[in-house]
């Protein structure tokens, strides 16, 4: 992917508080996934946005060294095979998915098994107007979310790490989301794709999802039990398996104040491995019912600790492989297809 450049976005002052301090706080909160410079005129706040690389919570050099990743590639590192990928930043996953799946809207009924400490269903800075997608930050347009369009959206930060899944489902016609999250209160609801007028960016309607009670073509099912995912499948024809490694340990949660936050999700390696075994065992049964066709994995810097990148990823991939999930290309990429103990 190309080197990341700044995007310029002009926000009318009358869209924000007349109190300048409150207006600035709103801007920095609203564009929290960006590094921001602001130029003020009489009528506008001109924002110069560069997407954050989420490298600020810890020294990542150990993880880079173990996986042989150049530090300069933190924002765009992604290894893509015929059916799978591993990315550092989760906002790269929609691009990887489109490279793997092809350009057209996927019509097969698809189960998305979303193993993640977050829902990733926020709204990207992408609009859908008269049947065309538009990158709100660069004004590039496209009909079908092609890899070229998504690459631009990633480079500009239009796809944030929290809007990764939203972006993917807009290339699916029929889908159900099964979200596995630790200690979650079970939730089952209908969801629909739609566009929402942006609250501060003029003339923009961002794509997103809406939860709806009652019958819809798609459901969102939140659970803390992988076995409940297995028992709630609804005759899907294929499966996208997405795993964010922060499900296993979310020490930092993207926050520099993580030591004060004490979110209770800093799990040791032995506990992570036990959870990986349990999930892989259930995925083996799921794969027998709904073929797991695509595997998307994100390492999530400043969420999943770099000290675990090599050992955790290697163990997970081997467990998936032992359960009949096709991750051979990923194992081969890192030289883990020969079974030496970690």
C-alpha positions in Angstrom: 0.0 0.0 0.0 1.1 3.6 -0.6 2.6 5.8 2.0 -0.1 7.4 4.2 -0.8 11.1 3.4 -2.8 13.7 5.3 -6.5 14.4 4.3 -8.1 17.8 4.6 -11.6 18.1 5.9 -13.4 21.4 6.5 -16.0 21.5 9.3 -18.3 24.5 9.5 -18.0 26.3 12.8 -21.8 26.5 13.1 -21.9 22.6 13.2 -20.0 22.7 16.6 -20.2 24.6 19.9 -19.6 28.3 19.9 -17.2 27.6 22.8 -13.8 27.0 21.0 -12.5 24.7 23.7 -15.6 22.5 23.6 -15.5 22.5 19.7 -11.8 21.3 19.8 -12.7 18.6 22.3 -15.5 17.5 20.1 -13.2 17.3 17.1 -10.5 15.3 18.8 -13.1 12.9 20.3 -14.9 12.5 16.9 -11.7 11.8 15.0 -10.1 9.8 17.8 -8.4 7.4 15.3 -6.4 10.2 13.7 -3.5 12.5 14.4 -5.0 16.0 13.8 -3.8 19.4 13.0 -6.3 22.2 12.9 -6.3 25.4 10.9 -9.0 27.9 12.0 -10.7 30.4 9.7 -13.7 32.7 10.3 -16.2 30.1 9.1 -14.4 26.7 9.2 -12.1 24.4 11.2 -9.8 23.0 8.5 -8.7 19.6 9.7 -5.5 17.8 8.5 -6.0 14.2 9.3 -3.4 11.3 9.4 -4.6 8.0 10.6 -3.1 6.7 13.9 -0.8 3.7 13.8 -1.7 2.7 17.4 2.0 2.3 18.3 1.8 4.5 21.4 1.0 2.0 24.3 4.2 0.0 24.3 7.5 -0.7 22.6 6.6 -2.9 19.7 10.1 -3.8 18.6 10.1 -7.3 20.2 6.9 -8.2 18.2 8.3 -6.7 15.0 11.6 -8.7 15.4 9.9 -12.0 16.1 7.6 -11.8 13.1 10.2 -10.1 10.8 8.0 -7.0 10.3 9.6 -3.7 9.5 8.5 -1.0 11.9 7.7 1.3 9.0 5.1 -1.2 7.8 3.0 -0.9 11.0 0.1 0.8 9.3 -0.2 -1.4 6.2 1.4 -4.8 7.0 -0.8 -7.6 5.7 0.0 -11.0 4.5 -2.7 -12.3 2.1 -3.0 -15.9 0.9 -5.7 -17.5 -1.3 -8.1 -17.9 1.6 -6.7 -16.1 4.6 -4.7 -13.1 5.9 -2.9 -11.8 8.9 -2.8 -8.0 9.4 -1.3 -5.8 12.0 -4.0 -3.2 12.0 -7.6 -4.4 11.7 -8.6 -1.6 9.3 -6.6 -3.5 6.7 -8.9 -6.5 6.8 -11.7 -5.2 4.5 -9.1 -4.7 1.8 -7.6 -8.2 2.3 -11.1 -9.7 2.3 -11.9 -8.2 -1.1 -8.6 -9.4 -2.5 -9.4 -12.9 -1.4 -13.1 -12.9 -2.2 -13.2 -10.9 -5.4 -14.8 -7.7 -6.5 -18.5 -8.6 -6.7 -21.1 -8.6 -4.0 -21.1 -12.0 -2.3 -24.5 -13.6 -2.6 -24.1 -16.8 -0.7 -25.6 -16.7 2.8 -22.6 -16.1 5.0 -21.9 -16.7 8.7 -19.4 -14.2 10.1 -17.8 -15.6 13.3 -16.4 -12.5 14.9 -14.0 -13.4 17.7 -13.2 -10.0 19.2 -13.2 -7.9 22.3 -15.0 -5.2 20.2 -18.0 -5.2 17.8 -16.2 -3.3 15.1 -19.6 -2.1 13.8 -18.9 1.6 13.9 -19.5 3.8 10.9 -16.5 4.2 8.5 -16.0 7.6 6.8 -17.6 6.1 3.6 -20.9 7.3 2.2 -23.3 5.5 -0.2 -25.0 7.9 -2.5 -27.0 7.0 -5.6 -25.6 3.5 -5.6 -21.9 4.7 -5.4 -19.6 4.5 -2.4 -17.6 7.6 -1.6 -14.5 8.0 0.6 -15.6 11.1 2.5 -11.9 12.0 3.3 -10.6 11.8 -0.3 -13.7 12.0 -2.4 -12.7 8.8 -4.3 -15.8 6.9 -5.5 -16.5 3.3 -6.5 -19.5 1.0 -7.3 -18.6 -2.2 -5.4 -15.9 -1.6 -2.7 -13.1 -2.8 -4.9 -9.6 -3.4 -3.4 -8.4 -0.2 -5.0 -11.1 1.9 -3.3 -10.6 0.1 0.0 -6.8 0.7 -0.2 -7.4 4.4 -0.5 -9.9 4.2 2.4 -7.3 2.5 4.6 -4.5 4.9 3.6 -6.7 8.0 4.4 -8.1 6.4 7.6 -11.7 6.4 6.3 -11.9 2.8 7.5 -11.1 2.9 11.2 -10.2 -0.2 13.2 -13.7 0.1 14.9 -15.5 0.1 11.5 -13.8 -2.9 9.9 -16.7 -5.3 10.1 -19.2 -2.7 9.0 -17.2 -2.2 5.8 -17.0 -5.9 5.1 -20.8 -6.6 5.4 -21.5 -3.9 2.8 -20.0 -6.4 0.2 -22.3 -9.2 1.5 -25.9 -9.7 0.4 -27.0 -12.2 3.0 -25.2 -12.6 6.3 -25.5 -13.3 10.1 -22.9 -12.1 12.6 -21.9 -14.3 15.5 -19.9 -12.2 17.9 -17.9 -14.1 20.5 -16.8 -11.8 23.4 -15.6 -12.6 26.9 -18.1 -12.1 29.7 -20.8 -10.7 27.3 -24.5 -10.7 28.2 -26.2 -12.7 25.5 -27.9 -10.6 22.9 -29.8 -11.5 19.7 -31.2 -8.9 17.4 -32.0 -8.1 13.8 -29.7 -5.8 11.9 -30.0 -3.9 8.7 -27.5 -1.9 6.5 -28.3 1.7 6.0 -26.8 5.2 5.8 -26.8 7.8 8.5 -26.4 11.6 8.1 -23.1 12.7 9.6 -23.5 15.0 12.6 -20.7 17.4 11.8 -19.4 16.7 8.3 -21.5 18.6 5.8 -23.4 16.7 3.0 -22.3 13.3 4.1 -24.2 10.1 4.9 -22.0 7.4 6.4 -22.7 3.7 5.9 -23.5 1.8 9.0 -25.8 -0.8 10.6 -28.9 -0.4 12.7 -30.1 -2.9 15.3 -33.8 -3.8 14.9 -36.0 -5.9 17.1 -38.1 -8.5 15.2 -37.5 -10.2 11.9 -34.9 -9.0 9.5 -32.8 -10.7 6.8 -29.7 -10.6 9.0 -29.1 -11.1 12.7 -26.4 -10.1 15.2 -25.8 -12.6 18.0 -23.6 -11.7 20.9 -22.4 -14.5 23.2 -19.5 -15.5 25.4 -19.9 -19.2 24.4 -18.4 -20.6 21.2 -20.7 -23.6 21.7 -23.7 -21.3 21.6 -22.4 -20.1 18.2 -22.4 -23.7 17.0 -26.0 -24.3 18.2 -27.4 -21.0 16.7 -26.1 -21.3 13.1 -29.0 -20.9 10.7 -28.2 -22.8 7.5 -25.5 -20.5 6.2 -23.7 -21.7 3.0 -20.2 -20.4 4.0 -18.3 -18.8 6.9 -15.9 -15.9 7.3 -13.9 -16.5 10.5 -12.5 -13.3 11.9 -10.2 -13.4 15.0 -8.8 -10.3 16.6 -6.0 -11.4 19.0 -7.2 -8.9 21.5 -10.0 -11.4 22.4 -7.3 -13.4 24.1 -5.6 -10.5 25.8 -6.6 -6.8 25.6 -4.1 -5.4 28.1 -4.0 -1.9 26.5 -7.4 -1.4 24.8 -5.8 1.4 22.8 -5.4 3.5 25.9 -2.2 5.1 27.2 -3.8 5.1 30.7 -4.3 1.4 30.6 -2.5 0.9 34.0 -5.1 3.1 35.6 -8.0 1.7 33.6 -7.4 -1.8 34.9 -9.9 -3.4 32.5 -9.1 -6.9 33.8 -8.3 -8.4 30.4 -4.6 -9.0 30.7 -4.7 -12.8 30.5 -1.5 -14.9 30.8 -0.3 -17.1 28.0 -1.4 -20.3 29.6 -5.0 -19.1 29.9 -4.9 -17.7 26.3 -3.8 -21.1 25.0 -6.6 -22.9 26.9 -9.1 -20.6 25.3 -7.5 -21.1 21.8 -7.8 -24.9 22.2 -11.5 -24.6 23.2 -12.3 -22.3 20.3 -10.4 -24.4 17.8 -12.3 -27.6 18.9 -15.7 -25.9 18.4 -14.6 -24.5 15.1 -13.9 -28.0 13.9 -17.5 -28.9 14.5 -18.7 -25.6 12.9 -16.6 -26.2 9.9 -18.4 -29.6 9.4 -21.7 -27.7 9.2 -20.8 -24.5 7.5 -17.5 -24.5 5.6 -15.1 -21.9 6.9 -14.0 -20.5 3.6 -12.1 -17.4 4.7 -9.9 -16.7 7.8 -9.0 -13.1 8.7 -6.7 -12.5 11.7 -5.7 -9.2 13.2 -2.8 -8.7 15.7 -4.0 -5.2 16.9 -1.0 -3.2 18.2 -1.7 -1.4 21.4 -4.5 -3.9 22.1 -2.8 -7.3 22.0 0.6 -7.1 23.7 3.6 -7.5 21.4 5.3 -9.9 23.8 2.6 -12.5 22.8 2.5 -11.9 19.0 4.8 -14.8 18.0 3.8 -17.4 20.7 0.1 -16.6 20.7 -0.3 -16.5 16.9 1.8 -19.6 16.3 -0.2 -21.6 18.9 -3.6 -20.4 17.5 -2.7 -21.2 14.0 -1.5 -24.7 14.9 -4.7 -25.4 16.9 -6.8 -24.2 13.9 -4.7 -26.4 11.6 -5.1 -29.4 13.9 -8.9 -28.8 13.8 -9.0 -28.9 10.0 -9.1 -25.2 9.4 -7.0 -24.3 6.3 -4.3 -22.0 7.7 -1.4 -23.8 6.0 -0.3 -20.7 4.1 -0.2 -18.6 7.3 1.8 -21.3 9.1 4.2 -21.5 6.1 4.6 -17.7 5.9 6.2 -17.7 9.4 7.9 -21.1 9.2 5.6 -22.7 11.7 4.5 -25.5 9.5 7.2 -27.7 11.1 6.0 -28.5 14.6 8.6 -27.4 17.1 7.4 -26.6 20.6 7.2 -23.0 21.6 
